[in-house]
């Protein structure tokens, strides 16, 4: 059976269930095999009541001697069971808000109970997690370690297990892409054993062996794939001729001096231009470190050498800001600059496309509109993408193919540790701007609990009286009673009536039309709006030097890197600036995160702490880069495995850059990076 066969070929999965599986991203057999459990229920710890310990997870077979339902409050009920185990030991079991148990189970019925032991005053009570009728449970195929999968409404855990069982029962062996010598070198089990035991572990040791193999694979394939993409690009030979001193006049006439770090990065960019190999470079730098001016200098260098450049921004607001700055420069240096937006008039767009194709336009700025098939260039030599975490490997590749030989410069204001940078940006060379321009003031940051939010808004009133402007950020657009987060609309009403009766307040969020967003941001930029209440749409907003205070509601809902990015919206002028984080959580991790924000303005330190506290999956979803995500591998927990996988990937690519001698690995890389539709066979 081919691994890309639809899951509808699996017994028991009809059209309706197929849709539910598709909702989980499971479209074919391969997707199902790599849909790993989120955790495991350990059923191996079967005990009698006289053997249990406090806070221990156990499984017990017992008879229900008494069953009653107690209502504590309108929203809280307890089903209380008195139970007797096979040795006649007596105990109790409590199930919270599971009233159906009273209807489904009767006194004198034998059951299996799964739960956590609570011992109080020498009395044993099991905090129930699951209960099964004994005859049903004993007739099922019950594993000592039972996989628990992330689900969607309408799909049960047993549906996924049943699908996997069918695959494993009907295919005797899954072909491995790592050869035997390499498996022996790193003590890896074969792929067939790993996949069977990560889904249906025989015991704890089998699961450990399987997890080790899968974690190694994730790091290894990810790293090898990125190295392969880089080598594939390096093979191209450039016919571009650059003279890299043509921007000297522009740099000398800037109203500020470039920092040492900016000059170092420019030197690396110039060296790339002059080499015969294509540039694939990431500029990592903190908020306000001056990445954009470096990118603009690189684009001007191309224009002055009679080549074309494209500047891709993540939002239309930012694209317009870059365009307006470049337009000012173009009038001095006689180069043509244009913008491509999604909502342009047909005639205007056609005119830009015609001039791009003829080479009349030297620099074009845009958003995803630059990806469109009808956008053609005469001699595209540089693509700059801003806020790299919003554009993936495959998107970059699509834009790069618009030129015969395209240099690539990507920028990220989310600085990450080198270990992760190597994983996420393995196909790029990394340049770092590790200093801020002189005069950039530290943003004073304070974290306060929700009950003290009065302090934040009184401070905002003070700043407005000084002539400054205020950003207020909250995570939701509409009210949501369930999680009690403040929405922009509710916040608007509250703040308008209590603090800002006579001030112009406006709301900005992602559901507004682009025209409305642009209008509001420009009004704020021109100081016609004093207070802007927004969602994270302003994370990469325009430059407003007069804004001196950022208040973030429900800041516990944001990652540290995102809080730091939002904070970077203020402190852009000559005024003292402030960021106030309002949080509503007693969680210890939340407190630690707030402490980090108060203690430092250094994005690299913040990113490191964010990774430690939240893990790489949440901090930086790999999937959005067009690279395989880490489902089992964790860069902190599995650092030794990561190092082994990275080193082996380097060795292989050094000896076999095209992976000609590693065809099975190449097929797997293309599959995981979605580069090809080659089939893999289960024999």
URMO-V867475 format. One record per pair of residues at least 12 apart in sequence whose ideal C-beta (glycine too) atoms are under 10 Angstrom apart, sorted by the first residue. I is the first residue (numbers start at 1). J is the second residue. Records with the same first field share a line. If there is no record, write none. Layout:
# URMO-V867475
I: J, J
This chain:
# URMO-V867475
1: 29, 167, 170, 171, 681, 682, 683
2: 28, 29, 30, 679, 680, 681, 682
3: 28, 29, 30, 31, 32, 33, 34, 167, 171, 174, 175, 671, 679, 680, 681, 682
4: 27, 28, 29, 30, 31, 671, 677, 678, 679, 680, 681
5: 28, 29, 30, 167, 679, 682
6: 18, 21, 22, 27, 28, 29
7: 21, 22, 26, 27, 28, 29, 30, 31, 32, 163, 166, 167
8: 21, 22, 27, 28
9: 28, 29, 166, 167, 170
10: 29, 32, 162, 163, 164, 165, 166, 167, 170
11: 162, 163, 165, 166, 167, 169, 170
12: 159, 162, 163, 165, 166
13: 26, 32, 159, 162, 163, 166
16: 154
17: 154, 155, 159, 163
19: 152, 154, 155
20: 151, 152, 153, 154, 155, 156, 159
21: 35, 152, 155, 159, 160, 163
22: 152
23: 151, 152, 153, 154, 155
24: 149, 150, 151, 152, 155, 160
25: 150, 152, 623
26: 152, 155, 160, 163
29: 163, 164, 166, 167, 171, 174, 680, 682
30: 174, 671, 672, 679, 680, 682
32: 160, 163, 164, 166, 167, 199
33: 163, 164, 167, 168, 171, 174, 191, 195, 196, 198, 199, 682
34: 195, 198, 214, 217, 218, 628, 631, 632, 672
35: 149, 150, 160, 163, 164, 199, 631
36: 147, 149, 150, 195, 198, 199, 210, 211, 214, 631, 632
37: 145, 146, 147, 148, 149, 150, 157, 160, 161, 198, 199, 201, 207, 631, 632
38: 147, 148, 149, 150, 151, 631
39: 146, 147, 148, 149, 150
40: 143, 144, 145, 146, 147, 148, 198, 201, 204, 207
41: 57, 59, 114, 129, 130, 143, 144, 145, 146, 147, 148, 157
42: 57, 58, 59, 114, 143, 144, 145, 146, 204
43: 57, 58, 59, 112, 114, 130, 137, 142, 143, 144, 145, 146
44: 59, 143, 144, 145, 146, 203, 204
45: 57, 58, 59, 60, 114, 144
46: 58, 59, 60, 61, 112, 144
47: 59, 60, 61, 85, 117
48: 60, 61, 62, 85, 86, 87, 88, 89, 91
49: 62, 83, 84, 85, 86, 87, 88, 89, 90, 91, 92, 117, 124, 126
50: 85, 87, 88, 89, 91, 124
51: 85, 87, 89
52: 85, 89, 91, 116, 117, 118, 119, 124, 126
53: 117, 119
54: 116, 117, 118, 119, 120, 124
55: 116, 117, 118, 119, 127
56: 115, 116, 117, 118, 119, 126
57: 114, 115, 116, 117, 126, 127, 129
58: 113, 114, 115, 116, 117, 126
59: 112, 113, 114, 115, 130, 132, 137, 142, 144
60: 83, 85, 86, 89, 91, 93, 111, 112, 113, 114, 115, 117, 126
61: 83, 85, 86, 110, 111, 112, 113, 132, 134, 137, 138
62: 81, 82, 83, 84, 85, 86, 89, 90, 91, 93, 109, 110, 111, 112, 113, 126, 131, 134
63: 81, 82, 83, 84, 85, 86, 88, 107, 108, 109, 110, 111, 134
64: 81, 82, 83, 84, 93, 101, 105, 106, 107, 108, 109, 110, 111, 113, 131
65: 81, 82, 83, 84, 90, 107, 108, 109
66: 80, 81, 82, 83, 84, 92, 107, 108
67: 79, 80, 81, 82, 83, 93, 101, 102, 105, 106, 107, 109
68: 80, 81, 82, 102
69: 95, 98, 99, 101, 102, 103
70: 94
71: 99
72: 96, 97
75: 97
76: 96, 97
77: 95, 96, 97, 98, 99, 102
78: 94, 95, 96, 97, 98, 99, 128
79: 93, 94, 95, 96, 97, 98, 99, 100, 101, 102, 103, 105, 128, 131
80: 92, 93, 94, 95, 102, 125, 128
81: 93, 94, 95, 101, 102, 105, 107, 111, 113, 125, 126, 128, 131
82: 107
83: 111, 113, 124, 126
84: 108
85: 113
86: 110
89: 124
90: 123, 124
91: 113, 117, 119, 123, 124, 125, 126
92: 118, 123, 124, 125, 126, 128
93: 111, 113, 115, 124, 125, 126, 127, 128, 131
94: 115, 118, 125, 126, 127, 128
95: 113, 115, 126, 127, 128, 129, 130, 131
96: 127, 128
98: 128, 129, 130, 131
101: 128, 131
104: 131, 133
105: 131, 132, 133
106: 133
109: 133, 134, 135
110: 133, 134, 135, 137, 138
111: 131, 132, 133, 134, 135, 136, 137
112: 130, 131, 132, 133, 134, 136, 137, 138, 142
113: 126, 128, 129, 130, 131, 132
114: 126, 128, 129, 130, 131, 132, 137, 146
115: 127, 128, 129, 130, 131
116: 128, 129
130: 146
140: 158
141: 161, 165, 200
143: 161, 199, 200, 201, 202, 203
144: 201, 202, 203, 204, 207
145: 197, 200, 201, 202, 203, 204, 206, 207
146: 161, 200, 201
147: 160, 161, 164, 198, 199, 200, 201, 207
148: 160, 161
149: 161, 164, 199
160: 199
161: 199, 200
164: 195, 196, 199, 200
165: 199, 200
167: 195, 196, 199, 682
168: 192, 195, 196, 199, 200, 682
170: 682
171: 192, 681, 682, 683
172: 192, 682, 683
173: 190, 191, 192, 682, 683
174: 190, 191, 192, 193, 194, 195, 196, 680, 681, 682, 683
175: 190, 191, 192, 664, 667, 680, 681, 682, 683
176: 188, 189, 190, 191, 192, 193, 194, 213, 664, 668
177: 191, 217, 221, 662, 663, 664, 665, 666, 667, 668, 669, 671, 680
178: 190, 191, 213, 216, 217, 220, 221, 648, 662, 664, 665, 668
179: 661, 662, 664, 665
182: 216, 220, 648, 651, 652, 662, 665
183: 213, 216
185: 644, 648
186: 212, 213, 216, 220, 641, 644, 645, 648
187: 209, 212, 213, 216
188: 209, 212, 213, 214, 216, 217, 220, 644
189: 206, 209, 210, 212, 213, 214
190: 213
191: 210, 213, 214, 217, 668
192: 682
193: 206, 209, 210, 213
194: 206, 209, 210, 211, 212, 213, 214, 215, 216, 217, 632
195: 210, 213, 214
196: 210
197: 209, 210, 211, 213, 214
198: 210, 211, 213, 214, 631, 632
210: 632
211: 632, 633, 638, 641
212: 632, 638, 641
213: 632, 641
214: 631, 632, 633
215: 630, 631, 632, 633, 634, 637, 638, 641, 642, 645
216: 632, 633, 638, 641, 642, 644, 645, 648
217: 628, 632, 633, 641, 645, 668, 672
218: 423, 622, 628, 629, 630, 631, 632, 633, 634, 638, 641, 642, 645, 672
219: 423, 630, 632, 633, 634, 635, 638, 641, 642, 643, 644, 645, 646, 648, 649
220: 633, 641, 642, 644, 645, 646, 647, 648, 649, 652, 665, 668, 669
221: 627, 628, 645, 649, 665, 668, 669, 671, 672, 673
222: 423, 424, 426, 622, 627, 628, 629, 630, 633, 642, 645, 646, 649, 669, 672, 673
223: 422, 423, 426, 627, 642, 645, 646, 647, 648, 649, 650, 652, 653
224: 426, 645, 646, 648, 649, 650, 651, 652, 653, 659, 662, 665, 666, 668, 669
225: 393, 426, 427, 627, 628, 649, 653, 659, 665, 666, 668, 669, 670, 671, 672, 673, 675
226: 393, 422, 423, 424, 425, 426, 427, 428, 625, 627, 628, 649, 653, 669, 673
227: 422, 426, 427, 646, 649, 650, 652, 653, 654, 657, 659, 669
228: 426, 427, 649, 652, 653, 656, 657, 658, 659, 662, 665, 666, 669, 670, 673, 675
229: 280, 393, 396, 397, 426, 427, 428, 626, 627, 669, 673, 675
230: 280, 425, 426, 427, 428, 429, 653, 657
231: 427, 653, 654, 656, 657, 658, 659
232: 427, 657, 658, 659, 675
233: 277, 278, 279, 280, 397, 400, 406, 408, 427, 428
234: 277, 278, 280, 657
235: 277, 278, 657, 658
236: 276, 277, 278, 404, 405, 406
237: 276, 277, 278, 405
238: 272, 273, 274, 275, 276, 277, 278, 279, 381, 404, 405, 406, 407
239: 276, 404, 405
240: 273, 274, 276, 278, 302, 305, 307, 379, 381, 382, 403, 404, 405, 406, 407
241: 273, 274, 305, 306, 307
242: 270, 272, 273, 274, 275, 301, 302, 304, 305, 307, 381, 407
243: 273, 274, 301, 304, 305
244: 266, 267, 269, 270, 271, 272, 273, 274, 298, 301, 304, 305
245: 270, 301, 304
246: 300, 301, 302, 303, 304, 305, 333
247: 266, 270, 296, 297, 298, 299, 300, 301, 302, 303, 304, 305, 333
249: 304, 332, 333
250: 296, 297, 300, 301, 304, 329, 332, 333
251: 263, 266, 293, 297, 300
253: 332
254: 293, 297
256: 290, 293, 437, 438, 439
257: 437, 438
258: 290, 293, 294, 297, 437
259: 289, 290, 294, 433, 434, 435, 436, 437, 438
260: 433, 434, 435
261: 285, 289, 290, 294, 431, 432, 433, 434, 435, 436, 437
262: 283, 285, 289, 290, 291, 293, 294, 297, 433, 435, 437
263: 294
264: 431, 432, 433, 434, 435
265: 281, 283, 284, 285, 289, 290, 291, 294, 295, 297, 298, 409, 431, 432, 433, 434
266: 293, 294, 297, 298, 301, 431
267: 431
268: 281, 283, 294, 429, 430, 431
269: 281, 283, 294, 295, 297, 298, 301, 382, 407, 409, 431
270: 297, 298, 301
272: 298, 382, 407, 408, 409, 429, 431
273: 298, 301, 302, 305, 307, 381, 382, 407
275: 407
276: 405
277: 405, 407
278: 381, 400, 403, 405, 406, 407, 408
279: 298, 381, 382, 383, 406, 407, 408, 409, 428, 429
280: 396, 400, 406, 407, 408, 409, 410, 425, 427, 428, 429
281: 298, 407, 408, 409, 410, 411, 425, 428, 429, 430, 431
282: 385, 388, 408, 409, 410, 411, 412, 421, 424, 425, 427, 428, 429, 430, 431, 432
283: 295, 298, 384, 388, 409, 410, 411, 412, 413, 428, 430, 431, 432, 433
284: 388, 410, 411, 412, 413, 414, 415, 416, 418, 421, 425, 430, 431, 432, 433, 434, 603, 604, 607
285: 411, 412, 413, 414, 415, 431, 432, 433, 434, 435, 436, 603, 604
286: 413, 414, 415, 432, 433, 434, 435, 436, 440, 564, 565, 568, 601, 602, 603, 604, 605, 606, 607
287: 413, 414, 415, 436, 440, 443, 564, 565, 566, 567, 568, 569, 571, 572, 601, 603
288: 413, 436, 437, 440, 441, 443, 543, 568, 569, 571, 572, 601, 603
289: 413, 415, 432, 433, 434, 435, 436, 437, 440, 568, 603
290: 433, 435, 436, 437, 440
291: 384, 386, 387, 409, 410, 411, 412, 413, 431, 433
292: 311, 313, 318, 321, 322, 325, 384, 386, 411, 413, 543
293: 325, 437
294: 384, 409, 411, 431, 433
295: 309, 311, 322, 382, 384, 385, 386, 409, 410, 411
296: 309, 311, 322, 325, 326, 329, 363, 384
298: 311, 382, 384, 407, 409
299: 311, 322, 326, 329, 335, 337, 362, 363, 364, 365, 381, 382, 383, 384, 409
300: 326, 329, 330, 333, 335, 362, 363
301: 381, 382
302: 335, 362, 363, 379, 380, 381, 382, 384, 407
303: 326, 329, 330, 333, 334, 335, 336, 337, 361, 362, 363, 381, 382
304: 333, 335, 362
305: 362, 381, 382
306: 335, 359, 362, 379, 381
307: 359, 362, 363, 377, 378, 379, 380, 381, 382, 403, 405, 407
308: 336, 356, 359, 360, 361, 362, 363, 364, 377, 378, 379, 380, 381, 382, 383, 402, 403, 406
309: 326, 335, 337, 361, 362, 363, 364, 365, 377, 380, 381, 382, 383, 384, 403, 406, 407, 409
310: 340, 356, 361, 363, 364, 365, 366, 370, 375, 377, 380, 381, 382, 383, 384, 385, 399, 400, 402, 403, 406
311: 323, 326, 337, 339, 363, 364, 365, 366, 370, 382, 383, 384, 385, 386, 409
312: 340, 364, 365, 366, 367, 368, 369, 370, 371, 383, 384, 385, 386, 387, 390, 391, 395, 396, 399, 410
313: 339, 365, 366, 367, 368, 370, 384, 385, 386, 387, 390, 540
314: 367, 368, 385, 386, 387, 388, 389, 390, 391, 539, 540
315: 367, 386, 387, 390, 510, 514, 517, 518, 521, 537, 538, 539, 540, 541, 542
316: 339, 341, 342, 343, 366, 367, 368, 369, 514, 515, 517, 518, 521
317: 367, 508, 514, 517, 518, 520, 521, 522, 525, 537, 538, 540, 541, 542
318: 365, 367, 386, 387, 521, 540, 541, 542, 543
319: 339, 340, 341, 342, 365, 366, 367, 369, 370, 386
320: 339, 341, 365, 367, 518, 521, 522, 542
321: 365, 521, 522, 525, 540, 541, 542, 543
322: 337, 339, 363, 365, 366, 384, 386, 542
323: 337, 338, 339, 340, 341, 363, 364, 365, 366
324: 337, 339, 365, 542
325: 337, 365, 543
326: 338, 339, 362, 363, 364, 365
327: 339, 363, 365
329: 363
330: 362, 363
333: 362
334: 362
335: 361, 362, 363
336: 355, 356, 359, 360, 361, 362, 363, 364
337: 361, 362, 363, 364, 365
338: 351, 352, 353, 355, 356, 360, 361, 362, 363, 364, 365, 366
339: 352, 363, 364, 365, 366, 367, 369
340: 352, 353, 356, 361, 364, 365, 366, 367, 368, 369, 370, 372, 375
341: 365, 366, 367, 369, 514, 518
342: 366, 367, 368, 369, 372, 514
343: 369, 513, 514, 515, 518
344: 366, 369
349: 369, 372, 374, 375
350: 374
352: 364, 366, 369, 375
353: 372, 374, 375, 376
354: 376
355: 378
356: 370, 375, 376, 377, 378, 380, 402
357: 374, 375, 376, 377, 378
358: 376, 377, 378
359: 377, 378, 379, 380
360: 378
361: 377, 378
363: 382, 384
364: 377, 380
365: 384, 386
367: 386, 390, 514
368: 390, 391, 395, 399
370: 383, 385, 395, 398, 399, 402
371: 391, 395, 398, 399, 402
372: 398
373: 398, 402
375: 399, 402
376: 402, 403
377: 402, 403, 404, 406
378: 403
379: 403, 404, 405
380: 399, 400, 401, 402, 403, 404, 405, 406, 407
381: 403, 404, 405, 406, 407
382: 403, 406, 407, 408, 409
383: 396, 399, 400, 402, 403, 406, 407, 408, 409, 410
384: 407, 408, 409, 410, 411
385: 399, 408, 409, 410, 411, 412
386: 409, 410, 411, 412, 413, 540
387: 410, 411, 412, 413, 414, 539, 540, 565
388: 409, 410, 411, 412, 413, 414, 424, 425, 428, 625
389: 410, 412, 413, 414, 416, 424, 561, 565, 620, 621, 624, 625
390: 412, 540, 624, 625
391: 410, 624, 625, 626
392: 622, 623, 624, 625, 626, 627, 673, 674
393: 424, 425, 426, 427, 428, 625, 626, 627, 673, 674, 675
394: 625, 626, 627, 673, 674, 675
395: 624, 625, 626
396: 408, 410, 427, 428, 625, 626
397: 427, 626, 675
408: 427, 428
409: 428, 431
410: 425, 428
411: 431, 433
412: 424, 425, 430
413: 539, 540, 561, 564, 565, 568, 603
414: 559, 561, 562, 564, 565, 603, 606, 607, 610, 619, 620
415: 432, 433, 434, 561, 564, 602, 603, 604, 605, 606, 607, 608
416: 430, 561, 603, 604, 607, 608, 610, 611, 616, 619, 620
417: 604, 607, 608, 611, 612, 616, 635
418: 430, 432, 604
419: 611, 616, 635, 636, 639, 642, 643, 646
420: 607, 608, 611, 616, 619, 620, 622, 635, 642
421: 607, 620
422: 642, 646, 649, 650
423: 616, 620, 622, 625, 627, 630, 633, 635, 642, 645, 646
424: 616, 620, 622, 625, 627
425: 625, 627
426: 627, 646, 649, 653
427: 625, 627, 673
432: 604
434: 602, 603, 604
436: 571, 601, 602, 603
439: 574
440: 571, 572, 601
441: 570, 571, 572, 573, 574, 575, 576, 577, 601
442: 571, 576, 577, 600, 601
443: 548, 549, 550, 564, 567, 568, 569, 570, 571, 572, 576, 577, 578, 579, 597, 601
444: 549, 571, 576, 577, 578, 579, 580, 598, 601
445: 550, 563, 564, 567, 577, 578, 579, 580, 581, 594, 596, 597, 598, 599, 600, 601
446: 459, 578, 579, 580, 581, 582, 594, 597, 598
447: 552, 555, 556, 563, 579, 580, 581, 582, 583, 590, 591, 593, 594, 595, 596, 597, 598
448: 551, 555, 580, 581, 582, 583, 594
449: 582, 583, 584, 585, 586, 591, 594
450: 484, 486, 553, 554, 556, 582, 583, 584, 585
451: 582, 584
452: 580, 582
453: 486, 494, 551, 553, 580, 582, 583, 584
454: 498, 499
455: 580, 582
456: 470, 472, 499, 549, 551, 552, 553, 578, 580, 581, 582
457: 470, 472, 494, 495, 498, 499, 500, 531, 549, 551, 580, 582
458: 499
459: 549, 551, 578, 580
460: 472, 495, 499, 500, 503, 530, 531, 548, 549, 550, 551, 578, 580
461: 499, 500, 503, 531
462: 549, 578
463: 530, 547, 548, 549, 570, 575, 576, 577, 578
464: 499, 500, 502, 503, 530, 531, 548, 549
466: 548, 575, 576
467: 527, 530, 546, 548, 575
468: 527, 530, 546, 547, 548, 549, 570, 573, 575, 576, 577, 578
469: 503, 524, 525, 527, 529, 530, 531, 532, 544, 545, 546, 547, 548, 549, 570, 573
470: 495, 499, 500, 503, 505, 524, 529, 530, 531, 532, 533, 547, 548, 549, 550, 551, 570, 578
471: 508, 524, 531, 532, 533, 534, 538, 541, 544, 547, 548, 549, 550, 551, 552, 566, 567, 569, 570, 579
472: 486, 488, 491, 492, 495, 500, 505, 507, 531, 532, 533, 534, 538, 549, 550, 551, 552, 553, 580, 582
473: 488, 491, 508, 532, 533, 534, 535, 536, 537, 538, 539, 550, 551, 552, 553, 554, 555, 558, 562, 563, 566, 567, 569, 581, 582
474: 486, 487, 488, 489, 490, 491, 492, 509, 533, 534, 535, 536, 551, 552, 553, 554, 555, 557, 582
475: 487, 488, 535, 536, 552, 553, 554, 555, 556, 557, 558
476: 488, 489, 490, 491, 509, 535, 553, 554, 557
477: 489, 507, 509, 510, 511, 512, 535, 537
478: 490, 509, 511
483: 554, 557
484: 554, 584
485: 553, 554, 556, 557, 584
486: 533, 553, 554, 582, 584
487: 507, 509, 533, 535, 553
488: 507, 508, 509, 533, 534, 535, 553
489: 507, 509, 533
491: 505, 507, 533, 551, 553
492: 505, 506, 507, 531, 533
495: 531, 533, 551
496: 531, 533
499: 531
500: 530, 531, 533
502: 530
503: 529, 530, 531
504: 523, 524, 527, 528, 529, 530, 531, 532
505: 529, 530, 531, 532, 533
506: 519, 520, 521, 523, 524, 528, 529, 530, 531, 532, 533, 534
507: 520, 531, 532, 533, 534, 535
508: 520, 521, 524, 529, 532, 533, 534, 535, 537, 538, 541
509: 533, 534, 535, 536, 537, 538
510: 534, 535, 536, 537
511: 535, 537
512: 537
517: 534, 537, 538, 541
518: 542
520: 532, 534
521: 534, 537, 538, 541, 542, 544
522: 542
524: 538, 541, 542, 544, 546, 547
525: 541, 542, 543, 544, 545, 546, 547
526: 544, 546
527: 544, 546, 547
529: 544
530: 546, 547
531: 547, 549, 551
532: 544, 547, 569
533: 551, 553
534: 566, 569
536: 552, 558, 562, 565, 566
538: 550, 565, 566, 569
539: 558, 562, 565, 566, 568, 569
540: 565, 566, 568, 569
541: 566, 569
542: 569
543: 569, 572, 573
544: 569, 570, 572, 573
545: 570, 571, 572, 573, 574, 575, 577
546: 570, 572, 573, 574, 575
547: 569, 570, 571, 572, 573, 575, 577
548: 570, 571, 572, 573, 574, 575, 576, 577, 578
549: 570, 571, 575, 576, 577, 578, 579, 580
550: 563, 566, 567, 568, 569, 570, 571, 577, 578, 579, 580, 581
551: 578, 579, 580, 581, 582
552: 566, 567, 579, 580, 581, 582, 583, 597
553: 580, 581, 582, 583, 584
554: 581, 582, 583, 584, 585
555: 579, 580, 581, 582, 583, 584, 585, 590, 593, 594, 597
556: 581, 582, 583, 584, 585, 587, 589, 590, 591, 593, 594
557: 583, 584, 585, 590
558: 581, 583, 593, 597
559: 593, 606, 607, 610, 611, 613, 614, 618, 619, 620
560: 592, 593, 594, 596, 597, 603, 605, 606, 607, 608, 609, 610, 611, 612, 613, 614, 619
561: 603, 606, 607, 609, 610, 611, 614, 619, 620
562: 610, 619
563: 579, 581, 593, 594, 596, 597, 606, 610
564: 579, 596, 597, 600, 601, 602, 603, 605, 606, 607, 610
565: 603, 606
566: 579, 581
567: 579, 581, 597, 601, 603, 606
568: 601, 603
571: 601
579: 597, 598, 601
581: 593, 594, 597, 598
582: 594
589: 613, 614
590: 613
592: 609, 612, 613
593: 606, 609, 610, 613, 614
595: 609
596: 608, 609, 610, 612, 613
597: 609
607: 619, 620
611: 635, 636
612: 636
615: 630, 634, 635, 636, 637
616: 629, 630, 633, 634, 635, 636
617: 629, 630, 631, 633, 634, 635
619: 635
626: 673, 674, 675
627: 672, 673, 674
628: 668, 669, 671, 672, 673, 674
629: 672
630: 642
633: 645
649: 665
652: 665
663: 678
664: 680
666: 678
667: 679, 680
668: 680
